[in-house]
Amino acid sequence: MTLIIALKCKDGVILGSDTEQTRMILGGIGVKDKNKRKVKCIGSCAIMGCAGAVDFIQKVERRCD
């Protein structure tokens, strides 16, 4: 489960998330990876919190650069 949280502040927004990712390998076994970034800069003036299909996230990142 991914947790992404946004806090509205007086001067902007704070965006944070957990860092654990589970990836599936052959045989349907889930392997947990630590320290994966789920909050990313896109372009020069935006950030996004992301979870789910990596190929879709990469498409969004490319379109926003």
OpenMM code with the backbone's topology and positions (N, CA, C; nanometers):
from openmm import Vec3, app, unit

residues = "MET THR LEU ILE ILE ALA LEU LYS CYS LYS ASP GLY VAL ILE LEU GLY SER ASP THR GLU GLN THR ARG MET ILE LEU GLY GLY ILE GLY VAL LYS ASP LYS ASN LYS ARG LYS VAL LYS CYS ILE GLY SER CYS ALA ILE MET GLY CYS ALA GLY ALA VAL ASP PHE ILE GLN LYS VAL GLU ARG ARG CYS ASP".split()
positions = [
    Vec3(0.0843, -0.1180, 0.0000),
    Vec3(0.0000, 0.0000, 0.0000),
    Vec3(0.0888, 0.1243, 0.0000),
    Vec3(0.0558, 0.2184, -0.0827),
    Vec3(0.1295, 0.3445, -0.0903),
    Vec3(0.0573, 0.4516, -0.0109),
    Vec3(0.1347, 0.5330, 0.0584),
    Vec3(0.0810, 0.6473, 0.1293),
    Vec3(0.1464, 0.7721, 0.0725),
    Vec3(0.0659, 0.8610, 0.0172),
    Vec3(0.1130, 0.9908, -0.0315),
    Vec3(0.0248, 1.0949, 0.0352),
    Vec3(0.0876, 1.1957, 0.0942),
    Vec3(0.0130, 1.2971, 0.1668),
    Vec3(0.0554, 1.4360, 0.1203),
    Vec3(-0.0405, 1.5258, 0.1114),
    Vec3(-0.0138, 1.6653, 0.0770),
    Vec3(-0.0691, 1.7532, 0.1880),
    Vec3(0.0108, 1.8479, 0.2318),
    Vec3(-0.0305, 1.9416, 0.3350),
    Vec3(-0.0276, 2.0828, 0.2783),
    Vec3(-0.1405, 2.1499, 0.2865),
    Vec3(-0.1471, 2.2881, 0.2402),
    Vec3(-0.0927, 2.3781, 0.3507),
    Vec3(0.0049, 2.4605, 0.3156),
    Vec3(0.0677, 2.5519, 0.4098),
    Vec3(0.0467, 2.6958, 0.3633),
    Vec3(0.0819, 2.7882, 0.4485),
    Vec3(0.0652, 2.9303, 0.4166),
    Vec3(0.1388, 2.9691, 0.2882),
    Vec3(0.2599, 2.9168, 0.2693),
    Vec3(0.3435, 2.9569, 0.1557),
    Vec3(0.3548, 2.8525, 0.0458),
    Vec3(0.2768, 2.7463, 0.0505),
    Vec3(0.2872, 2.6435, -0.0525),
    Vec3(0.2292, 2.5114, -0.0059),
    Vec3(0.2844, 2.4035, -0.0577),
    Vec3(0.2354, 2.2691, -0.0286),
    Vec3(0.3544, 2.1799, 0.0068),
    Vec3(0.3349, 2.0921, 0.1043),
    Vec3(0.4340, 1.9896, 0.1371),
    Vec3(0.3778, 1.8571, 0.0883),
    Vec3(0.4565, 1.7839, 0.0100),
    Vec3(0.4134, 1.6556, -0.0449),
    Vec3(0.5133, 1.5500, -0.0005),
    Vec3(0.4641, 1.4413, 0.0576),
    Vec3(0.5533, 1.3351, 0.1045),
    Vec3(0.4906, 1.1986, 0.0849),
    Vec3(0.5749, 1.0949, 0.0940),
    Vec3(0.5237, 0.9587, 0.0752),
    Vec3(0.6127, 0.8585, 0.1479),
    Vec3(0.5634, 0.7345, 0.1566),
    Vec3(0.6481, 0.6254, 0.2017),
    Vec3(0.7460, 0.5922, 0.0891),
    Vec3(0.8393, 0.5007, 0.1141),
    Vec3(0.9413, 0.4703, 0.0127),
    Vec3(0.9502, 0.3223, -0.0220),
    Vec3(0.8542, 0.2418, 0.0218),
    Vec3(0.8617, 0.0987, -0.0079),
    Vec3(0.7881, 0.0654, -0.1368),
    Vec3(0.8483, -0.0216, -0.2177),
    Vec3(0.7888, -0.0635, -0.3441),
    Vec3(0.7956, -0.2156, -0.3527),
    Vec3(0.6877, -0.2767, -0.3997),
    Vec3(0.6872, -0.4206, -0.4229),
    Vec3(0.6836, -0.4444, -0.5726),
    Vec3(0.7783, -0.5224, -0.6221),
    Vec3(0.7783, -0.5553, -0.7646),
    Vec3(0.7623, -0.7060, -0.7788),
    Vec3(0.6916, -0.7446, -0.8815),
    Vec3(0.6637, -0.8857, -0.9054),
    Vec3(0.7724, -0.9447, -0.9936),
    Vec3(0.8169, -1.0654, -0.9590),
    Vec3(0.9146, -1.1367, -1.0401),
    Vec3(0.8520, -1.2669, -1.0880),
    Vec3(0.9270, -1.3443, -1.1627),
    Vec3(0.8753, -1.4695, -1.2172),
    Vec3(0.8113, -1.5552, -1.1090),
    Vec3(0.7007, -1.6157, -1.1420),
    Vec3(0.6296, -1.6999, -1.0467),
    Vec3(0.5350, -1.6225, -0.9572),
    Vec3(0.5194, -1.4923, -0.9830),
    Vec3(0.4263, -1.4116, -0.9049),
    Vec3(0.4743, -1.3793, -0.7641),
    Vec3(0.6061, -1.3858, -0.7411),
    Vec3(0.6618, -1.3563, -0.6096),
    Vec3(0.6844, -1.2063, -0.5985),
    Vec3(0.6417, -1.1465, -0.4867),
    Vec3(0.6630, -1.0043, -0.4644),
    Vec3(0.7925, -0.9804, -0.3895),
    Vec3(0.8757, -0.8913, -0.4417),
    Vec3(1.0019, -0.8549, -0.3783),
    Vec3(0.9919, -0.7096, -0.3352),
    Vec3(1.0182, -0.6827, -0.2081),
    Vec3(1.0091, -0.5461, -0.1568),
    Vec3(1.1413, -0.4733, -0.1731),
    Vec3(1.1345, -0.3516, -0.2263),
    Vec3(1.2503, -0.2633, -0.2391),
    Vec3(1.2279, -0.1441, -0.1473),
    Vec3(1.3317, -0.1003, -0.0811),
    Vec3(1.3248, 0.0185, 0.0054),
    Vec3(1.3822, 0.1379, -0.0695),
    Vec3(1.3514, 0.2561, -0.0209),
    Vec3(1.4077, 0.3818, -0.0701),
    Vec3(1.3743, 0.4121, -0.2158),
    Vec3(1.2519, 0.3866, -0.2575),
    Vec3(1.2059, 0.4242, -0.3918),
    Vec3(1.1314, 0.5571, -0.3820),
    Vec3(1.1638, 0.6493, -0.4720),
    Vec3(1.1008, 0.7816, -0.4697),
    Vec3(0.9638, 0.7762, -0.5350),
    Vec3(0.8629, 0.8217, -0.4635),
    Vec3(0.7266, 0.8283, -0.5163),
    Vec3(0.6814, 0.9730, -0.5348),
    Vec3(0.7599, 1.0663, -0.4875),
    Vec3(0.7349, 1.2088, -0.5091),
    Vec3(0.8435, 1.2570, -0.6037),
    Vec3(0.8024, 1.3110, -0.7179),
    Vec3(0.8984, 1.3457, -0.8228),
    Vec3(0.8703, 1.4847, -0.8776),
    Vec3(0.9784, 1.5529, -0.9172),
    Vec3(0.9652, 1.6807, -0.9873),
    Vec3(0.9330, 1.6509, -1.1329),
    Vec3(0.8386, 1.7255, -1.1869),
    Vec3(0.8092, 1.7152, -1.3293),
    Vec3(0.8115, 1.8567, -1.3864),
    Vec3(0.8897, 1.8741, -1.4882),
    Vec3(0.9055, 2.0075, -1.5423),
    Vec3(0.9776, 2.0974, -1.4435),
    Vec3(0.9620, 2.2266, -1.4594),
    Vec3(1.0328, 2.3211, -1.3723),
    Vec3(0.9457, 2.3782, -1.2616),
    Vec3(0.8145, 2.3477, -1.2632),
    Vec3(0.7288, 2.4114, -1.1624),
    Vec3(0.6204, 2.3188, -1.1077),
    Vec3(0.6422, 2.1877, -1.1145),
    Vec3(0.5393, 2.0964, -1.0639),
    Vec3(0.6031, 1.9748, -0.9971),
    Vec3(0.5279, 1.9159, -0.9050),
    Vec3(0.5686, 1.7900, -0.8430),
    Vec3(0.4494, 1.6953, -0.8494),
    Vec3(0.4785, 1.5644, -0.8425),
    Vec3(0.3691, 1.4686, -0.8419),
    Vec3(0.4011, 1.3559, -0.7457),
    Vec3(0.2963, 1.3015, -0.6869),
    Vec3(0.3069, 1.1801, -0.6084),
    Vec3(0.2542, 1.0677, -0.6954),
    Vec3(0.3273, 0.9572, -0.7015),
    Vec3(0.2875, 0.8533, -0.7959),
    Vec3(0.3013, 0.7137, -0.7355),
    Vec3(0.2111, 0.6271, -0.7775),
    Vec3(0.2140, 0.4855, -0.7407),
    Vec3(0.1408, 0.4101, -0.8499),
    Vec3(0.1756, 0.2852, -0.8678),
    Vec3(0.1079, 0.2041, -0.9678),
    Vec3(0.2019, 0.1580, -1.0769),
    Vec3(0.1496, 0.1472, -1.1962),
    Vec3(0.2240, 0.0928, -1.3103),
    Vec3(0.3394, 0.1850, -1.3504),
    Vec3(0.4609, 0.1341, -1.3441),
    Vec3(0.5804, 0.2132, -1.3725),
    Vec3(0.5793, 0.2680, -1.5147),
    Vec3(0.5353, 0.1883, -1.6126),
    Vec3(0.5348, 0.2371, -1.7509),
    Vec3(0.4434, 0.3582, -1.7670),
    Vec3(0.3306, 0.3610, -1.6994),
    Vec3(0.2389, 0.4749, -1.7064),
    Vec3(0.3017, 0.5981, -1.6404),
    Vec3(0.3646, 0.5799, -1.5246),
    Vec3(0.4293, 0.6910, -1.4545),
    Vec3(0.5387, 0.7511, -1.5417),
    Vec3(0.6184, 0.6669, -1.6078),
    Vec3(0.7241, 0.7159, -1.6958),
    Vec3(0.6679, 0.7924, -1.8142),
    Vec3(0.5540, 0.7509, -1.8685),
    Vec3(0.4904, 0.8247, -1.9782),
    Vec3(0.4481, 0.9640, -1.9331),
    Vec3(0.3918, 0.9736, -1.8136),
    Vec3(0.3501, 1.1034, -1.7606),
    Vec3(0.4724, 1.1928, -1.7420),
    Vec3(0.5800, 1.1373, -1.6845),
    Vec3(0.7024, 1.2156, -1.6630),
    Vec3(0.7578, 1.2681, -1.7953),
    Vec3(0.7616, 1.1855, -1.8988),
    Vec3(0.8141, 1.2290, -2.0294),
    Vec3(0.7294, 1.3388, -2.0906),
    Vec3(0.5974, 1.3297, -2.0766),
    Vec3(0.5086, 1.4309, -2.1365),
    Vec3(0.5203, 1.5636, -2.0650),
    Vec3(0.5616, 1.5626, -1.9387),
    Vec3(0.5686, 1.6862, -1.8603),
    Vec3(0.7043, 1.7531, -1.8659),
    Vec3(0.8048, 1.6879, -1.9205),
    Vec3(0.9395, 1.7477, -1.9287),
    Vec3(0.9470, 1.8503, -2.0386),
] * unit.nanometer
topology = app.Topology()
chain = topology.addChain("A")
for resn in residues:
    res = topology.addResidue(resn, chain)
    for name in ("N", "CA", "C"):
        topology.addAtom(name, app.Element.getBySymbol(name[0]), res)
